[in-house]
């Protein structure tokens, strides 16, 4: 099973040279990847805490918390295997910019939908970058390593988008999703392509 760029629906592909930058210092990209997984688990916990009355959301996100945390541990294991150490967490300008794009003046339900859309986009972009690594990185072990992450993130992307449409309405959320995709193009254009960042 593979994940094509078209299935992810992103408007701007990652510059293929990003993989070359990433493998110049694997300790840095693995460190950033580890923290991305940790933050993904934390973000799901936050949604559960803020929206406990959305039973379907709680039930679907609960196992994702465990999965993302297991991903964090897998990346730690990969660092250990290579004699590398986990560095410090770094600022994620990409995620911060997406969060700033969230509408803040709507209902509580609107706030949930906005969060779900942000997380859907982060997971889609992560899947796209993991796909690149699974295809282009020179280390064969890491190719297989990232293929597994690609498949998981693609499933999370679909889940978040499906939940957003369920609670926000198919037509309304589809239109808002296109706005997010267009905004992401601007965000990526404004951020330097760096090999020590997953996003």
VOBA-1610 file (N, C-alpha, C; in pm, whole numbers, padded with zeros to 5 digits, always signed):
BEGIN
Unk+00085-00120+00000Unk+00000+00000+00000Unk+00088+00125+00000Unk+00049+00222-00081Unk+00125+00346-00086Unk+00030+00464-00076Unk+00087+00581-00055Unk+00007+00703-00046Unk+00056+00799-00152Unk-00029+00831-00248Unk+00012+00923-00353Unk-00011+01067-00309Unk+00062+01156-00374Unk+00047+01299-00343Unk-00096+01345-00371Unk-00157+01291-00477Unk-00291+01334-00515Unk-00394+01298-00408Unk-00375+01182-00342Unk-00469+01140-00239Unk-00466+01232-00118Unk-00353+01298-00098Unk-00341+01389+00015Unk-00400+01527-00016Unk-00416+01558-00143Unk-00484+01681-00184Unk-00408+01810-00159Unk-00280+01803-00130Unk-00203+01924-00102Unk-00180+02003-00231Unk-00176+02134-00219Unk-00162+02219-00336Unk-00017+02243-00376Unk+00076+02219-00285Unk+00217+02247-00312Unk+00303+02129-00266Unk+00374+02064-00360Unk+00461+01954-00318Unk+00587+02007-00249Unk+00641+01926-00160Unk+00767+01961-00095Unk+00879+01959-00197Unk+00969+02055-00188Unk+01088+02057-00272Unk+01165+01928-00248Unk+01189+01846-00353Unk+01259+01718-00334Unk+01397+01733-00270Unk+01457+01851-00282Unk+01589+01872-00223Unk+01584+01870-00070Unk+01464+01880-00014Unk+01449+01876+00131Unk+01506+01746+00188Unk+01487+01635+00118Unk+01539+01506+00165Unk+01690+01511+00175Unk+01756+01570+00075Unk+01902+01581+00078Unk+01949+01664+00197Unk+01875+01770+00226Unk+01909+01852+00342Unk+01889+01774+00472Unk+01779+01699+00477Unk+01746+01624+00598Unk+01851+01519+00631Unk+01901+01448+00529Unk+01994+01340+00560Unk+02137+01389+00581Unk+02159+01519+00570Unk+02291+01573+00603Unk+02316+01570+00753Unk+02209+01572+00832Unk+02222+01562+00978Unk+02101+01488+01032Unk+02111+01356+01033Unk+01997+01273+01073Unk+01956+01295+01218Unk+02052+01328+01303Unk+02019+01352+01443Unk+01921+01468+01458Unk+01940+01570+01377Unk+01852+01687+01384Unk+01712+01657+01335Unk+01700+01588+01221Unk+01567+01561+01167Unk+01494+01458+01252Unk+01567+01362+01308Unk+01503+01265+01397Unk+01457+01330+01527Unk+01535+01426+01575Unk+01494+01499+01695Unk+01365+01576+01668Unk+01359+01646+01556Unk+01239+01722+01524Unk+01120+01629+01504Unk+01144+01516+01438Unk+01038+01418+01417Unk+00984+01368+01551Unk+01074+01338+01645Unk+01031+01289+01776Unk+00937+01388+01843Unk+00974+01515+01840Unk+00890+01616+01905Unk+00758+01636+01831Unk+00758+01618+01699Unk+00632+01626+01624Unk+00535+01518+01671Unk+00586+01399+01695Unk+00501+01290+01743Unk+00452+01318+01884Unk+00540+01370+01968Unk+00500+01404+02106Unk+00392+01512+02106Unk+00409+01614+02021Unk+00310+01722+02015Unk+00178+01674+01956Unk+00184+01578+01865Unk+00061+01523+01808Unk-00020+01452+01916Unk+00049+01375+02001Unk-00020+01308+02112Unk-00080+01409+02208Unk-00003+01512+02240Unk-00049+01616+02332Unk-00169+01691+02275Unk-00166+01718+02146Unk-00277+01790+02081Unk-00407+01711+02087Unk-00397+01580+02068Unk-00517+01496+02078Unk-00571+01496+02221Unk-00482+01491+02319Unk-00524+01497+02459Unk-00595+01629+02487Unk-00541+01738+02433Unk-00601+01870+02454Unk-00743+01876+02398Unk-00764+01821+02279Unk-00899+01819+02220Unk-00994+01739+02308Unk-00947+01624+02357Unk-01031+01542+02444Unk-01069+01619+02570Unk-00973+01692+02625Unk-01000+01769+02747Unk-01096+01885+02722Unk-01083+01950+02608Unk-01166+02067+02578Unk-01306+02029+02527Unk-01318+01912+02466Unk-01446+01873+02404Unk-01488+01733+02449Unk-01496+01707+02580Unk-01530+01573+02628Unk-01673+01531+02595Unk-01758+01628+02565Unk-01898+01598+02534Unk-01917+01551+02389Unk-01812+01560+02308Unk-01817+01508+02171Unk-01768+01362+02177Unk-01860+01275+02208Unk-01823+01137+02238Unk-01748+01070+02122Unk-01793+01093+02000Unk-01728+01028+01886Unk-01584+01078+01868Unk-01563+01206+01892Unk-01429+01263+01881Unk-01337+01202+01987Unk-01387+01194+02110Unk-01309+01136+02219Unk-01272+00991+02186Unk-01370+00914+02140Unk-01347+00772+02112Unk-01247+00752+01998Unk-01252+00838+01898Unk-01161+00821+01784Unk-01020+00873+01813Unk-01010+00977+01896Unk-00879+01035+01923Unk-00803+00961+02033Unk-00876+00893+02121Unk-00809+00824+02232Unk-00702+00725+02183Unk-00732+00639+02087Unk-00626+00548+02041Unk-00514+00618+01965Unk-00545+00734+01906Unk-00441+00809+01834Unk-00337+00863+01932Unk-00382+00899+02054Unk-00287+00943+02158Unk-00183+00834+02181Unk-00230+00712+02198Unk-00138+00599+02222Unk-00048+00575+02102Unk-00106+00585+01982Unk-00029+00560+01860Unk+00081+00664+01841Unk+00045+00791+01861Unk+00144+00897+01843Unk+00255+00885+01948Unk+00218+00848+02070Unk+00320+00832+02174Unk+00411+00713+02142Unk+00353+00608+02084Unk+00436+00494+02044Unk+00530+00535+01931Unk+00485+00625+01845Unk+00571+00677+01739Unk+00688+00756+01798Unk+00658+00835+01901Unk+00764+00909+01970Unk+00870+00812+02022Unk+00825+00703+02082Unk+00918+00604+02137Unk+00996+00533+02026Unk+00932+00511+01912Unk+01002+00449+01799Unk+01115+00538+01748Unk+01089+00669+01744Unk+01194+00761+01697Unk+01307+00767+01800Unk+01273+00766+01929Unk+01376+00761+02033Unk+01462+00635+02017Unk+01397+00523+01989Unk+01469+00397+01969Unk+01564+00407+01850Unk+01519+00474+01744Unk+01603+00490+01624Unk+01724+00578+01656Unk+01702+00682+01734Unk+01814+00767+01777Unk+01914+00685+01857Unk+01864+00607+01952Unk+01952+00524+02035Unk+02031+00425+01950Unk+01964+00364+01855Unk+02027+00263+01769Unk+02144+00322+01691Unk+02132+00450+01660Unk+02235+00518+01582Unk+02336+00593+01669Unk+02325+00575+01800Unk+02418+00643+01889Unk+02396+00792+01894Unk+02274+00834+01869Unk+02239+00977+01867Unk+02158+01012+01990Unk+02148+01140+02020Unk+02071+01184+02136Unk+01958+01278+02094Unk+01855+01280+02175Unk+01742+01370+02151Unk+01783+01512+02189Unk+01776+01601+02093Unk+01811+01740+02119Unk+01694+01816+02178Unk+01706+01945+02181Unk+01601+02030+02237Unk+01487+02049+02138Unk+01367+02068+02194Unk+01251+02100+02111Unk+01271+02237+02048Unk+01228+02251+01925Unk+01242+02378+01856Unk+01106+02435+01814Unk+01105+02565+01792Unk+00984+02635+01752Unk+00936+02582+01618Unk+00805+02560+01604Unk+00748+02511+01479Unk+00669+02625+01413Unk+00737+02699+01326Unk+00673+02814+01261Unk+00557+02773+01173Unk+00566+02655+01113Unk+00460+02605+01026Unk+00330+02585+01104Unk+00339+02511+01214Unk+00220+02484+01295Unk+00166+02612+01357Unk+00254+02698+01404Unk+00210+02824+01464Unk+00134+02910+01363Unk+00181+02910+01238Unk+00113+02988+01134Unk-00025+02931+01103Unk-00036+02799+01102Unk-00167+02736+01080Unk-00263+02768+01194Unk-00213+02764+01316Unk-00297+02795+01432Unk-00343+02941+01428Unk-00258+03029+01380Unk-00296+03171+01367Unk-00405+03191+01263Unk-00412+03098+01166Unk-00513+03109+01060Unk-00651+03063+01109Unk-00655+02993+01222Unk-00783+02947+01277Unk-00875+03065+01305Unk-01002+03047+01273Unk-01102+03148+01309Unk-01125+03143+01459Unk-01127+03258+01523Unk-01136+03264+01669Unk-01271+03319+01717Unk-01358+03358+01624Unk-01480+03430+01663Unk-01608+03348+01645Unk-01594+03218+01632Unk-01711+03136+01610Unk-01761+03069+01736Unk-01847+02971+01718Unk-01902+02895+01829Unk-01800+02794+01880Unk-01835+02727+01988Unk-01750+02621+02041Unk-01735+02509+01938Unk-01842+02478+01869Unk-01837+02376+01764Unk-01744+02420+01651Unk-01752+02548+01615Unk-01663+02601+01511Unk-01516+02586+01553Unk-01489+02610+01681Unk-01352+02599+01733Unk-01300+02456+01718Unk-01388+02360+01747Unk-01350+02220+01730Unk-01318+02190+01585Unk-01404+02233+01494Unk-01384+02207+01352Unk-01253+02268+01303Unk-01224+02391+01348Unk-01099+02456+01307Unk-00978+02376+01354Unk-00982+02329+01477Unk-00872+02248+01529Unk-00855+02120+01448Unk-00966+02056+01418Unk-00960+01932+01342Unk-00901+01955+01203Unk-00933+02068+01142Unk-00879+02098+01010Unk-00729+02125+01016Unk-00686+02196+01119Unk-00542+02221+01136Unk-00468+02088+01150Unk-00521+02000+01234Unk-00453+01872+01256Unk-00457+01786+01130Unk-00566+01794+01054Unk-00573+01719+00928Unk-00463+01764+00833Unk-00442+01894+00826Unk-00341+01946+00734Unk-00199+01911+00779Unk-00175+01919+00908Unk-00044+01882+00960Unk-00015+01734+00930Unk-00115+01650+00949Unk-00096+01507+00923Unk-00077+01480+00773Unk-00150+01552+00689Unk-00134+01535+00544Unk+00006+01575+00501Unk+00054+01688+00550Unk+00189+01733+00513Unk+00294+01638+00568Unk+00274+01588+00690Unk+00368+01492+00747Unk+00373+01365+00662Unk+00255+01316+00621Unk+00250+01197+00537Unk+00324+01220+00406Unk+00307+01339+00349Unk+00374+01371+00222Unk+00525+01372+00239Unk+00572+01426+00349Unk+00717+01431+00372Unk+00773+01294+00409Unk+00696+01217+00485Unk+00740+01081+00514Unk+00745+00998+00386Unk+00654+01024+00295Unk+00655+00955+00165Unk+00784+00987+00091Unk+00822+01113+00089Unk+00947+01152+00023Unk+01066+01079+00085Unk+01071+01077+00216Unk+01181+01009+00284Unk+01181+00860+00252Unk+01062+00799+00247Unk+01053+00655+00220Unk+01097+00621+00078Unk+01094+00719-00011Unk+01133+00697-00150Unk+01275+00742-00182Unk+01317+00852-00120Unk+01438+00920-00167Unk+01558+00914-00073Unk+01538+00887+00054Unk+01653+00889+00145Unk+01746+00772+00111Unk+01874+00791+00126Unk+01971+00691+00080Unk+01981+00571+00175Unk+01942+00588+00301Unk+01948+00482+00401Unk+01828+00389+00384Unk+01852+00265+00343Unk+01742+00171+00317Unk+01659+00141+00442Unk+01723+00135+00558Unk+01649+00110+00681Unk+01552+00223+00712Unk+01596+00346+00687Unk+01508+00460+00710Unk+01397+00469+00607Unk+01419+00418+00488Unk+01313+00414+00387Unk+01194+00334+00441Unk+01221+00217+00497Unk+01115+00133+00552Unk+01056+00194+00678Unk+01143+00252+00759Unk+01102+00320+00883Unk+00998+00427+00851Unk+01026+00510+00751Unk+00936+00620+00720Unk+00814+00578+00639Unk+00820+00465+00575Unk+00702+00416+00505Unk+00590+00388+00604Unk+00625+00330+00718Unk+00525+00301+00821Unk+00463+00427+00876Unk+00544+00529+00898Unk+00492+00656+00948Unk+00401+00722+00844Unk+00439+00712+00717Unk+00359+00771+00609Unk+00218+00715+00610Unk+00206+00585+00620Unk+00074+00521+00617Unk-00010+00562+00737Unk+00052+00571+00855Unk-00021+00609+00976Unk-00070+00753+00968Unk+00017+00843+00923Unk-00023+00984+00918Unk-00133+01007+00814Unk-00128+00933+00705Unk-00233+00946+00603Unk-00369+00906+00660Unk-00371+00802+00742Unk-00496+00760+00805Unk-00545+00865+00904Unk-00453+00925+00979Unk-00492+01030+01074Unk-00551+01150+01000Unk-00488+01188+00890Unk-00537+01299+00807Unk-00683+01275+00767Unk-00711+01155+00718Unk-00847+01124+00673Unk-00946+01126+00790Unk-00902+01078+00906Unk-00989+01076+01023Unk-01024+01217+01069Unk-00922+01306+01080Unk-00948+01443+01124Unk-01040+01516+01027Unk-01017+01498+00898Unk-01100+01567+00799Unk-01243+01514+00802Unk-01257+01383+00819Unk-01391+01324+00828Unk-01468+01375+00950Unk-01400+01384+01063Unk-01465+01435+01183Unk-01503+01582+01168Unk-01416+01659+01104Unk-01446+01801+01080Unk-01572+01816+00996Unk-01584+01735+00891Unk-01700+01743+00803Unk-01826+01695+00875Unk-01811+01597+00961Unk-01926+01546+01037Unk-01983+01653+01128Unk-01896+01729+01192Unk-01942+01828+01290Unk-01959+01969+01234Unk-01905+01992+01116Unk-01917+02125+01057Unk-02000+02131+00931Unk-02035+02015+00877Unk-02112+02011+00753Unk-02020+01994+00633Unk-02055+01902+00545Unk-01972+01867+00430Unk-01936+01988+00344Unk-02038+02065+00303Unk-02014+02176+00211Unk-01932+02288+00275Unk-01971+02327+00395Unk-01902+02435+00466Unk-01756+02399+00495Unk-01735+02278+00542Unk-01599+02236+00579Unk-01513+02215+00454Unk-01571+02163+00348Unk-01495+02146+00224Unk-01444+02280+00173Unk-01528+02383+00182Unk-01486+02517+00139Unk-01377+02572+00230Unk-01392+02551+00360Unk-01291+02599+00455Unk-01161+02523+00437Unk-01169+02395+00406Unk-01050+02314+00383Unk-00969+02368+00266Unk-01038+02412+00161Unk-00967+02471+00047Unk-00896+02601+00089Unk-00958+02676+00177Unk-00893+02797+00228Unk-00766+02762+00305Unk-00772+02656+00382Unk-00652+02611+00455Unk-00542+02568+00358Unk-00579+02495+00255Unk-00480+02449+00159Unk-00413+02566+00088Unk-00493+02667+00055Unk-00437+02786-00011Unk-00347+02864+00083Unk-00389+02873+00209Unk-00307+02943+00308Unk-00176+02869+00333Unk-00182+02737+00330Unk-00060+02660+00354Unk+00045+02688+00248Unk+00002+02708+00124Unk+00097+02743+00017Unk+00172+02871+00053Unk+00099+02970+00103Unk+00161+03097+00143Unk+00256+03077+00262Unk+00213+02994+00356Unk+00296+02968+00475Unk+00428+02903+00434Unk+00419+02800+00350Unk+00540+02729+00308Unk+00634+02821+00229Unk+00574+02910+00152Unk+00657+03004+00074Unk+00730+03103+00164Unk+00676+03126+00281Unk+00735+03224+00373Unk+00836+03161+00469Unk+00843+03029+00471Unk+00932+02958+00563Unk+01051+02901+00487Unk+01168+02919+00540Unk+01289+02865+00480Unk+01284+02712+00480Unk+01321+02651+00368Unk+01328+02505+00362Unk+01453+02460+00436Unk+01431+02386+00546Unk+01542+02344+00630Unk+01543+02195+00651Unk+01661+02138+00654Unk+01673+01994+00670Unk+01660+01946+00813Unk+01651+02040+00908Unk+01636+01999+01047Unk+01494+02015+01097Unk+01400+02031+01003Unk+01259+02048+01037Unk+01173+01953+00954Unk+01076+01891+01018Unk+00981+01808+00945Unk+00883+01893+00866Unk+00856+02015+00918Unk+00763+02104+00847Unk+00834+02234+00811
//
